[in-house]
Amino acid sequence: MAVTKEILDEIALSQAEYDLIIERLDREPNPVELGMFGALWSEHCGYKHSRPLLRLFSQKSTRVLSQTGAENAGAVDIGGGLAVVFKVESHNHPSAVEPLQGAATGVGGIVRDILAMGARPIALLNSLRFGPLDDPQNGHLFHGVVEGISWYGNCIGVPDVAGEICFDESYSQNPLVNAMCVGLVHTDKIATSAASEVGNVILLVGAGTGRDGIHGASGLASRTFEEKVELRPTVQVGNPFLEKVLIEACLEALDTGLVNAIQDLGAAGLTSAAIESAASGGRGIRLDIAEVHQREEGMSAYEVMLSESQERMLLVVAPGDVPAIKSVMDKWDVTCREIGNIIAEQTAQVAVGPELVVDLPIGQLSEAPQYRLEGKPSDADIQRRKLDLDSVSLPQDGPEGTLLRLLAAPNIANKKGVYRQYDHQVQTNTVVGPGSDAAVLRVKGTNKAIAVTIDGNGRLCQLDPYQGGQIVVAEVCRNLSCSGALPLAVTDCLNFGSPERPDVYHQLEQCIQGIAEACRVLEVPVVSGNVSLYNESRGQAIFPTPVVGGLGLLEDASKATRSAFATEGLVVGLLGAGTSEVESHDLAGSEYLQWIHGRVEGSPRIDIDLEKRVHQVCRSAIGQGLLASAHDCSEGGLAVALAECSIQGDVGFVGDFSIADRWDVILFGEQQSRIIVSLPKEHWDALSRLASGSAVPIVRLGYTGGDRFQLNDQMDLPVSQIADVWNNGLEAASG
């Protein structure tokens, strides 16, 4: 057939890749085969530019029960015969086109990834980024995404327990919507996607197949785009009520022990699910797509194979066990169709009744070409790292005015208006919910709890992608440690622009190296993840934004610690750094520098070895019962973090620590490796000894009490005033 550039652009393949397909097959592919190659060789499915770099991530841990990339999510042993399964994934491009359905189906897709591991989904988290809300289009995207997440998550009965929301011009018209799901499973019931038994029957269960989502992987998630209206048909449409029933039906089917393999139908639909399942098992498939339940008439083989209709799962069972599985599906009123078999030959054969329309080697389909490019920072990026502190003037409204402006900034202001739309108490496991450093969930039937959190920082990664990558991992582990949990593992979602641009590829490479090094030092393996490239609009790439989700374990759920000051009369201290040093890199990429001065500059720094020691001291202090609260000191710096502790605890704070002439650096700089702790005064000496023994700096900041927020002679504000500003900042910005 004649293949034009327009056809290749539609499926995000280059001419060179098409030529490679012909070379591998020794013939031209037919239209259905070409569509399947386009989907599986897409950036979204094939990881063409990132797979060589992802090999830097380590999985070294006796707790890891899954192989990264081999299954749908990562599984981590938490003891007692239980494992936690978790993963984060992006739905950026669909959400930019149709925010409500894009975000909703992002939730549905990540939930099915967890389900495909045999785990019951027990928690959702999300990391969201938008352009400034004074742009009506950004506001439309923001409200639509939040509505989509709350609608889908609430309907399926999985609590949304934590997350982050950030705003920056770099995300205008290209929002980042990263959804994370956490599940729980018995270690002896972890499911696999690998179909290895010849003759097994392939069952397609769940929703009917329609035309929604075609080219979602190859056309939408693997290239940049400008015109949104024409792309709406490529956005999937979700049905959370069917997803809820599908979850229960699949879990019951898995409990029978008769399901040999299970796979979610996500990106690239039936093509990806069937090919990946067979490839993992070293086998082939033969499908008859005339047997696929179709909800639209006249669908072609191309459309059936590439549809990304939601709420569908693939189950592989022995022929004699099909009636038992169908009985389970009938009980839940879930459609179940036999659509094919596992075959010995490692080929993908697709028929429509008696007519064979696809006959391809599995290996050629599943092994996308890999590209290792040469990256280099742009001149502008290099120049941006130079920050002259003398060029940053002290704000005329002084420390008080600066604090109030920062508390009202959308990136810092209370996000309660968003997360109160999410049900975070359903399933009754939530011990610590949204608003603290990490969410904590009890593990029923045990004394244990798990802590989960998710974080990213595009500004820091824009300034120094290597240091920024380290800092993102450090903050995730710091948040887990502040809750009292030992960090066990992380999942990552790498959101970047076009890797074909040297500066973006440099950012991708350096961020991955930074993440890998931080994970090595902090002893947290990367167990799952996702890569989202080509995040650009109006010719500009987003800030490089690796988002990291973390899992921690508390052996004793009663030790779970919150960030709020709990009562009056507590001593407040700072673990990890002093309050008198003035360094320009402490302002690098800070919220203060951008929000107050309109600048994104500087060279962020982190001492990852000190970071590890700070975490260890914090966890030890919590374990020994020394601390009343612990809060990560990050966005907005020391003054903002202290204010958040006061506001959330509804108690005043009196600070009595020294502040240098450059009060903006001390109060609003974002030096890393710092945790604000509060504790009874009789515990201070024990904490000091603990810190000293680990070579961790510790500074006494003041004490809690009264109803005012006071920092020496720099600030004296009613807690009610700072609370009002913080609580209403996002609503004021979003209208």
C-alpha positions in Angstrom: 0.0 0.0 0.0 1.1 3.6 -0.5 2.1 5.0 2.8 2.2 8.8 3.0 3.8 11.1 5.5 0.3 12.0 6.7 -0.5 8.4 7.5 2.8 8.0 9.4 2.2 11.2 11.3 -1.3 10.0 12.3 0.3 7.0 14.1 3.5 8.9 15.2 5.9 6.8 13.1 8.9 8.2 11.2 9.8 7.2 7.7 12.9 5.5 9.0 10.8 3.5 11.4 8.5 2.4 8.6 11.5 1.4 6.6 12.7 -0.7 9.6 9.3 -2.4 9.8 9.6 -3.4 6.1 13.1 -4.6 6.7 12.1 -6.7 9.7 9.1 -8.3 8.0 10.7 -8.5 4.5 7.4 -7.1 3.3 5.1 -4.1 3.7 2.6 -4.3 6.6 -1.1 -4.0 5.8 -3.1 -1.2 7.4 -4.1 -3.1 10.5 -0.5 -4.3 11.1 0.8 -0.8 10.5 -1.6 0.5 13.1 -0.5 -2.1 15.6 3.2 -1.2 15.0 2.4 2.5 15.4 0.7 1.8 18.8 3.4 -0.6 20.2 6.3 1.5 18.8 4.8 4.7 20.2 6.7 6.6 22.8 3.9 5.8 25.3 4.2 2.0 24.8 7.6 1.5 23.4 9.7 3.9 25.5 11.9 4.6 22.5 13.8 7.5 24.0 13.7 6.5 27.7 14.2 2.8 28.0 18.0 2.9 27.7 18.1 5.5 30.5 15.6 3.7 32.7 18.1 0.9 33.1 19.9 3.2 35.5 17.2 2.6 38.1 18.0 -0.1 40.7 15.6 -2.6 42.1 17.9 -3.9 44.8 15.7 -4.8 47.8 14.7 -8.0 49.4 11.2 -6.6 49.7 10.6 -6.1 46.0 8.4 -8.9 44.6 8.1 -7.8 41.0 10.4 -6.9 38.1 10.1 -3.3 36.9 8.5 -3.1 33.5 7.6 -6.8 33.4 4.3 -6.4 35.2 1.6 -3.8 35.4 2.8 -2.3 38.7 5.4 -2.8 41.5 4.8 -5.1 44.4 6.6 -4.7 47.7 6.5 -7.1 50.7 5.3 -5.4 53.9 5.5 -8.6 56.0 2.8 -10.9 57.4 2.2 -12.4 54.0 1.0 -9.1 52.5 2.3 -6.9 49.7 1.5 -3.4 48.6 1.2 -2.8 44.9 1.5 0.7 43.5 2.2 2.7 40.4 1.9 6.3 39.0 0.9 7.0 35.4 0.2 10.1 33.3 -2.9 11.1 31.4 -1.6 14.5 30.4 -2.5 14.7 26.7 -6.1 13.4 27.1 -6.7 15.8 29.9 -5.5 18.7 27.8 -8.1 17.8 25.2 -11.0 16.9 27.4 -10.2 17.5 31.0 -13.1 15.7 32.8 -12.9 12.5 30.8 -9.1 12.7 30.4 -8.6 12.8 34.2 -11.4 10.4 35.0 -10.1 7.7 32.7 -6.6 8.3 34.0 -7.9 7.2 37.4 -9.7 4.2 35.9 -6.6 3.1 34.0 -4.2 3.2 37.0 -6.8 1.4 39.1 -6.9 -1.4 36.5 -3.1 -1.7 36.5 -3.3 -2.4 40.3 -6.2 -4.8 39.7 -4.1 -6.7 37.1 -1.6 -7.5 39.9 -4.4 -9.3 41.8 -4.6 -6.4 44.4 -7.6 -4.6 45.8 -7.2 -0.9 45.2 -7.1 0.9 48.5 -6.0 4.4 47.8 -5.6 7.0 45.1 -3.2 10.0 44.9 -2.7 12.6 42.2 -0.1 15.1 41.1 -1.6 18.0 39.1 0.0 20.9 37.3 -1.7 23.7 35.4 -0.9 27.1 34.0 -1.8 30.3 35.9 -5.5 30.4 36.8 -6.0 34.0 35.5 -6.1 32.4 32.0 -9.7 31.1 31.4 -8.4 28.0 29.5 -6.2 27.0 32.4 -9.1 27.5 34.8 -11.3 25.3 32.5 -8.7 22.6 32.6 -8.2 22.9 36.4 -11.9 22.6 37.2 -12.5 19.8 34.7 -9.6 17.7 35.9 -10.6 18.0 39.5 -14.2 17.1 38.7 -13.1 14.1 36.6 -10.9 12.8 39.4 -13.6 13.2 42.1 -16.4 11.8 40.0 -14.5 8.6 39.0 -12.7 8.0 42.3 -15.8 8.6 44.4 -18.0 6.3 42.3 -15.6 3.4 42.4 -15.2 3.6 46.2 -11.4 4.1 46.4 -10.3 6.9 48.7 -8.2 9.8 47.3 -5.9 10.4 50.2 -3.0 12.7 49.1 -1.6 14.7 46.3 -0.2 18.0 45.1 -1.3 20.8 42.9 1.1 23.3 41.3 0.7 26.2 38.9 3.2 27.6 36.4 3.2 29.2 33.0 5.1 26.3 31.6 2.1 24.1 32.0 -0.4 26.5 30.2 -2.6 24.4 27.9 -0.5 21.3 28.7 -1.5 20.3 32.2 0.1 17.4 33.9 -2.3 14.9 35.3 -0.5 12.1 37.1 -2.6 9.5 38.9 -1.2 7.0 41.5 -3.0 4.0 42.9 -2.1 1.7 45.8 -3.4 -1.8 46.3 -3.1 -4.6 48.9 -2.7 -8.3 48.1 -1.5 -11.5 49.8 1.9 -12.3 48.5 0.9 -15.8 47.4 -1.9 -14.3 45.3 0.0 -11.7 43.2 -1.2 -12.1 39.6 0.9 -12.1 36.5 0.3 -10.8 33.0 2.4 -13.5 31.4 0.4 -16.1 29.4 2.6 -19.1 29.0 0.2 -22.1 28.7 -0.4 -23.2 25.1 -4.1 -23.7 24.4 -5.3 -21.4 27.2 -8.4 -19.4 26.3 -8.3 -15.6 26.1 -11.3 -13.9 27.6 -12.2 -10.3 27.1 -14.4 -9.0 30.0 -16.0 -5.7 30.8 -17.3 -2.9 28.6 -18.1 -3.2 25.0 -15.5 -2.0 22.5 -16.2 1.3 20.7 -14.4 3.8 18.7 -13.2 6.0 21.6 -9.5 6.3 22.2 -8.2 5.1 18.9 -4.7 6.5 18.5 -4.7 7.4 22.1 -1.2 5.9 22.6 0.4 6.6 19.2 -1.4 9.8 18.1 -2.2 11.6 21.3 0.4 10.5 23.9 3.4 10.3 21.7 3.6 13.7 20.0 3.1 17.4 20.5 -0.2 18.9 19.5 -1.7 22.4 19.0 -5.3 21.9 17.8 -7.4 20.3 20.6 -10.9 20.1 19.0 -10.0 17.6 16.4 -8.4 15.3 18.9 -11.4 14.8 21.1 -12.4 11.5 19.5 -9.1 10.1 20.7 -10.0 10.7 24.4 -11.5 7.7 26.1 -14.9 7.9 27.9 -15.2 6.3 31.4 -17.9 4.5 33.3 -16.9 4.3 36.9 -20.0 2.3 37.9 -18.9 -0.5 35.5 -15.3 -0.2 36.8 -16.5 -0.8 40.3 -18.3 -4.0 39.3 -15.4 -5.1 37.1 -13.0 -4.8 40.1 -15.2 -7.1 42.2 -15.7 -9.6 39.4 -12.0 -9.8 38.6 -11.0 -10.2 42.2 -13.5 -13.0 42.7 -12.3 -14.7 39.5 -8.7 -14.4 40.7 -9.7 -15.9 44.1 -10.8 -19.1 42.3 -7.2 -19.7 41.4 -8.2 -20.5 37.8 -6.9 -17.3 36.1 -3.5 -18.0 34.7 -2.8 -14.4 33.5 -4.6 -11.1 33.6 -4.0 -7.8 31.8 -5.6 -4.4 31.7 -6.6 -2.9 28.4 -5.1 0.5 28.5 -3.0 2.3 26.0 -3.3 0.6 22.5 -6.2 -1.4 23.8 -6.4 -5.1 22.7 -3.2 -4.8 20.7 -1.1 -4.0 23.7 -2.8 -6.2 26.2 -2.7 -9.3 24.1 0.8 -8.8 22.6 2.4 -7.9 26.0 0.7 -10.9 27.7 1.9 -13.3 25.1 5.4 -11.8 24.8 5.9 -12.0 28.6 5.0 -15.7 28.5 7.2 -16.4 25.5 4.1 -17.4 23.4 1.9 -16.2 20.6 -1.8 -15.4 20.2 -4.6 -16.1 17.8 -7.6 -13.8 18.1 -10.9 -13.8 16.4 -12.1 -10.2 16.8 -15.5 -11.1 15.4 -16.1 -12.4 18.9 -15.2 -9.1 20.5 -18.3 -7.4 22.1 -18.7 -4.2 20.1 -21.0 -1.4 21.2 -20.8 0.3 17.8 -21.8 -1.1 14.4 -19.5 -1.6 11.5 -16.2 -1.4 13.3 -13.2 -2.4 11.3 -10.4 -4.7 12.4 -8.2 -1.7 12.7 -10.7 0.0 15.1 -11.3 -3.0 17.2 -7.6 -3.7 17.7 -6.7 -0.1 18.5 -9.7 1.0 20.5 -9.0 2.3 24.0 -12.5 1.9 25.3 -12.3 1.7 29.1 -13.3 -0.8 31.8 -11.9 -3.9 30.0 -9.7 -6.7 31.2 -8.1 -9.7 29.5 -8.1 -13.0 31.4 -6.3 -16.1 30.3 -7.6 -19.4 31.6 -7.5 -23.2 30.8 -10.3 -24.4 28.4 -11.9 -26.5 31.1 -12.0 -23.5 33.5 -13.9 -21.1 31.2 -17.4 -22.1 32.5 -16.3 -21.3 36.1 -15.0 -17.9 35.2 -18.0 -17.1 33.0 -20.2 -18.0 36.0 -18.4 -15.4 38.1 -18.8 -12.8 35.4 -22.5 -13.6 35.0 -22.9 -13.2 38.7 -21.7 -9.6 38.5 -23.4 -9.0 35.1 -20.1 -8.4 33.4 -19.8 -9.3 29.7 -17.3 -12.1 29.1 -16.3 -13.3 25.6 -13.9 -15.9 24.3 -11.9 -14.1 21.7 -8.8 -16.4 21.1 -6.1 -18.7 22.4 -2.5 -18.8 23.4 -0.4 -20.6 20.7 3.1 -22.0 20.7 4.3 -20.0 17.8 5.5 -16.6 18.8 3.3 -14.8 16.4 0.3 -12.5 16.6 -2.5 -13.8 14.4 -5.7 -11.8 14.2 -8.7 -13.0 12.2 -12.2 -11.7 11.5 -14.1 -14.9 11.4 -12.3 -17.1 8.8 -10.3 -14.2 7.3 -6.7 -13.7 8.7 -6.0 -9.9 8.8 -2.7 -9.9 10.9 0.2 -12.3 10.9 3.2 -10.8 12.6 6.2 -12.0 14.7 5.5 -11.0 18.4 9.1 -10.0 18.9 9.0 -7.5 16.0 5.9 -5.9 17.4 7.0 -5.8 21.0 10.6 -4.7 20.5 10.5 -1.0 19.5 13.7 0.7 18.3 15.7 2.4 21.0 17.3 5.8 20.7 20.2 7.2 22.8 20.6 10.8 21.8 23.1 13.5 22.6 21.8 16.0 25.0 23.1 19.4 26.0 21.7 22.3 28.1 20.6 25.4 26.3 22.5 28.6 26.7 19.4 30.1 28.5 19.4 27.2 30.9 23.1 27.7 31.8 22.6 31.5 32.2 19.5 30.9 34.4 21.7 29.1 37.0 23.6 32.3 37.8 21.9 34.1 40.7 23.4 37.2 42.2 21.9 37.7 45.6 22.6 41.4 45.5 20.3 41.6 42.5 17.4 40.4 44.7 16.0 43.3 46.6 14.3 42.9 49.9 10.5 43.3 49.5 9.2 46.6 50.7 6.3 45.1 52.6 8.8 43.4 54.9 8.7 39.8 56.4 5.0 40.0 57.4 3.7 41.2 54.0 5.9 38.7 52.2 4.6 35.9 54.3 1.0 36.9 53.7 1.6 37.1 49.9 3.2 33.6 49.9 0.5 32.0 51.9 -2.0 33.3 49.4 0.1 32.0 46.4 -1.7 29.2 44.6 1.2 26.8 45.0 1.2 27.2 48.8 -2.4 28.1 49.7 -4.6 25.4 51.2 -5.9 22.9 48.7 -8.8 21.9 50.9 -11.2 23.3 48.3 -10.0 20.6 46.0 -9.6 17.6 48.2 -12.8 18.1 50.1 -14.4 17.0 46.8 -12.6 13.6 47.1 -13.9 10.9 49.5 -10.8 10.1 51.5 -12.5 8.0 54.2 -14.3 5.4 52.2 -13.0 1.8 53.0 -12.3 3.2 56.6 -8.5 2.7 56.5 -7.4 6.4 56.5 -5.5 7.3 59.6 -4.0 10.5 58.3 -5.7 12.1 55.2 -5.0 15.0 52.8 -3.1 18.0 54.1 -0.3 16.3 56.0 3.1 15.4 54.7 1.9 11.9 53.8 -1.3 10.0 54.0 -1.3 7.0 56.4 -3.5 4.0 55.9 -4.0 1.2 58.5 -3.6 -2.4 57.3 -6.6 -4.1 58.7 -6.0 -7.2 60.7 -2.5 -6.0 61.7 -0.8 -3.3 63.8 0.8 -2.0 60.7 0.1 1.1 58.6 1.5 2.3 55.3 2.3 5.9 54.4 2.0 7.2 50.8 2.9 10.5 49.2 3.6 12.0 45.8 5.8 15.0 44.9 7.5 16.8 42.1 9.3 20.1 41.5 9.6 21.3 37.9 11.3 24.6 38.7 14.3 22.9 40.4 14.6 20.4 37.6 14.6 23.2 35.1 17.5 24.9 36.8 19.5 21.7 37.5 17.9 18.5 36.4 20.4 16.3 38.2 20.1 18.1 41.6 16.4 18.5 41.0 15.9 14.8 40.4 17.7 14.1 43.7 15.6 16.7 45.5 12.3 15.2 44.4 13.2 11.7 45.7 14.5 13.3 48.9 11.3 15.2 49.5 9.2 12.1 49.0 11.3 10.1 51.5 11.4 13.1 53.9 7.6 13.3 53.8 7.3 9.6 54.6 9.8 9.9 57.4 7.9 12.9 58.9 4.9 10.5 59.2 7.0 8.0 61.0 7.3 5.6 58.1 10.4 3.8 56.8 10.5 4.5 53.0 10.4 1.2 51.2 10.1 2.0 47.5 9.1 4.6 44.9 7.3 4.9 41.6 8.0 7.6 39.1 6.3 9.5 36.2 8.7 11.3 34.0 7.0 14.3 32.4 9.1 16.1 29.8 8.9 17.9 26.4 10.1 16.5 23.1 13.2 14.2 23.6 14.3 15.1 20.1 15.3 18.5 21.4 18.9 18.4 22.8 18.1 20.5 25.9 15.1 18.3 26.8 17.0 15.1 26.3 19.7 16.5 28.5 17.0 17.2 31.2 15.6 13.7 30.9 19.0 12.0 31.1 20.2 14.2 34.1 16.9 13.9 36.0 17.0 10.1 35.7 20.6 10.0 36.9 19.8 12.2 39.8 16.8 10.1 40.8 18.8 6.9 40.5 21.6 8.3 42.7 19.1 9.5 45.4 17.3 6.2 45.4 20.7 4.4 45.8 21.7 6.5 48.8 18.2 6.5 50.4 17.8 2.8 49.7 14.5 3.0 47.9 14.2 1.0 44.7 12.1 2.2 41.7 9.5 -0.5 41.3 7.2 0.9 38.6 6.6 4.0 36.6 5.7 5.8 33.4 7.2 8.2 30.9 5.2 11.0 29.3 7.2 12.9 26.6 6.2 15.5 24.0 4.5 17.7 26.7 4.6 21.0 24.7 2.3 23.7 23.7 2.8 26.9 21.6 6.3 25.6 20.7 7.5 25.5 24.4 8.2 22.5 26.5 7.0 22.2 30.0 9.4 22.4 32.9 11.1 18.9 33.2 8.9 17.4 35.9 9.7 14.0 37.3 6.9 13.1 39.7 7.7 10.5 42.4 5.3 8.5 44.5 6.5 6.9 47.7 5.6 4.0 49.9 6.6 3.8 53.6 5.8 1.3 56.4 5.0 1.9 60.0 5.2 -1.3 62.0 3.0 0.4 64.7 0.1 2.4 63.2 -0.3 4.3 66.5 3.1 6.0 65.8 1.7 7.9 62.8 2.7 11.5 63.1 1.1 14.6 61.7 2.5 18.0 60.6 0.3 20.2 62.8 1.4 21.7 66.1 -0.7 19.6 68.5 -1.0 21.8 71.6 0.5 24.7 73.5 3.8 24.5 75.4 5.8 22.4 72.9 9.3 23.2 72.0 9.8 23.7 68.3 13.1 22.7 66.6 14.6 22.4 63.2 16.5 19.3 62.2 19.0 19.4 59.4 20.3 23.0 59.1 20.9 26.2 60.8 19.1 29.5 60.5 22.0 31.9 60.1 23.7 30.9 56.9 22.9 33.0 53.8 23.6 31.3 50.5 22.2 32.4 47.1 21.5 28.8 46.2 18.9 28.6 49.0 16.7 30.9 46.9 17.3 28.8 43.8 14.0 27.9 42.2 12.1 29.0 45.3 8.5 30.0 45.5 9.6 33.3 47.0 11.9 34.1 44.1 9.2 33.4 41.5 6.1 34.7 43.2 7.6 37.8 44.7 10.3 38.6 42.2 9.1 36.9 39.0 12.3 35.0 38.6 13.3 31.4 38.1 17.0 31.3 38.7 19.8 29.8 40.7 21.6 26.5 41.3 19.7 24.3 43.8 21.8 22.1 46.0 21.3 19.0 48.2 23.6 16.9 50.4 21.9 13.6 49.9 24.0 11.9 52.7 22.9 14.6 55.2 19.4 14.1 53.9 19.5 10.4 54.8 20.7 11.1 58.3 18.0 13.7 58.9 15.4 11.1 57.9 16.9 8.5 60.2 16.9 10.9 63.2 13.3 11.9 62.6 12.1 8.4 62.4 14.1 7.3 65.4 12.7 10.2 67.4 9.1 9.3 66.4 9.8 5.6 67.2 11.0 6.6 70.7 7.9 8.7 71.3 9.9 12.0 71.5 8.0 14.0 68.9 4.5 15.5 68.8 4.7 16.6 65.2 7.1 16.7 62.2 6.8 18.7 59.0 8.9 18.9 55.9 10.3 22.3 55.3 10.1 22.9 51.5 7.9 25.2 49.3 7.9 28.7 50.8 10.8 28.0 53.2 11.0 28.1 57.0 8.4 30.8 57.7 5.7 29.2 55.5 6.3 25.8 57.0 6.0 27.2 60.6 2.9 29.0 59.6 1.4 25.9 58.2 2.0 24.0 61.4 0.4 26.8 63.4 -2.6 27.1 61.1 -3.3 23.4 61.0 -3.0 23.0 64.7 -4.8 26.3 65.5 -2.2 27.3 68.0 0.3 30.2 68.1 4.0 30.1 67.7 6.7 32.3 69.4 10.0 32.2 67.6 13.2 33.2 69.3 16.0 32.3 66.8 18.4 34.7 65.2 17.7 36.0 61.7 20.4 37.6 59.5 20.1 40.8 57.6 19.0 38.9 54.5 15.8 37.7 56.3 14.3 36.7 53.0 16.9 33.9 52.5 16.5 32.7 56.1 12.7 32.8 56.2 11.8 32.0 52.6 14.8 30.2 51.1 14.2 26.5 50.4 17.3 24.9 51.7 17.0 21.1 51.6 17.2 18.4 54.3 15.1 20.3 56.9 12.3 19.1 59.2 10.4 21.2 61.7 9.6 19.2 64.8 7.6 19.9 68.0 8.0 18.0 71.2 7.6 18.3 75.0 10.4 20.3 76.5 11.5 17.4 78.6 12.3 15.5 75.4 14.6 18.2 73.9 17.8 16.8 75.4 17.1 13.3 74.1 16.4 14.6 70.6 19.6 16.8 70.7 21.7 13.7 71.7 20.1 11.7 68.9 20.8 14.4 66.3 24.4 14.9 67.6 25.1 11.2 67.4 24.2 11.2 63.7 26.0 14.5 62.9 22.6 16.2 62.1 22.4 19.9 63.0 19.6 20.9 65.3 18.4 24.4 66.2 15.8 25.4 68.8 13.3 27.8 67.1 10.8 28.6 69.8 7.7 27.2 71.4 4.0 26.9 70.7 1.4 28.9 72.6 -1.1 31.8 72.4 -3.0 32.8 69.3 -0.4 34.8 67.4 2.4 33.9 65.0 5.5 35.7 66.1 9.1 35.5 64.7 11.3 37.6 66.9 10.8 41.2 65.9 10.2 40.3 62.3 6.5 39.1 62.5 3.6 39.4 64.8 0.3 38.3 63.2 -2.9 36.7 64.5 -3.0 33.0 63.6 -6.6 33.7 62.5 -5.3 36.2 59.9 -2.6 33.9 58.4 -5.2 31.1 58.4 -7.7 33.2 56.5 -5.1 34.1 53.9 -3.9 30.5 53.5 -7.4 29.0 53.4 -8.7 31.4 50.8 -5.7 31.9 48.5 -6.6 29.2 45.9 -10.2 30.2 45.7 -9.3 33.8 45.2 -6.9 32.8 42.4 -9.3 30.5 40.7 -12.4 32.7 40.8 
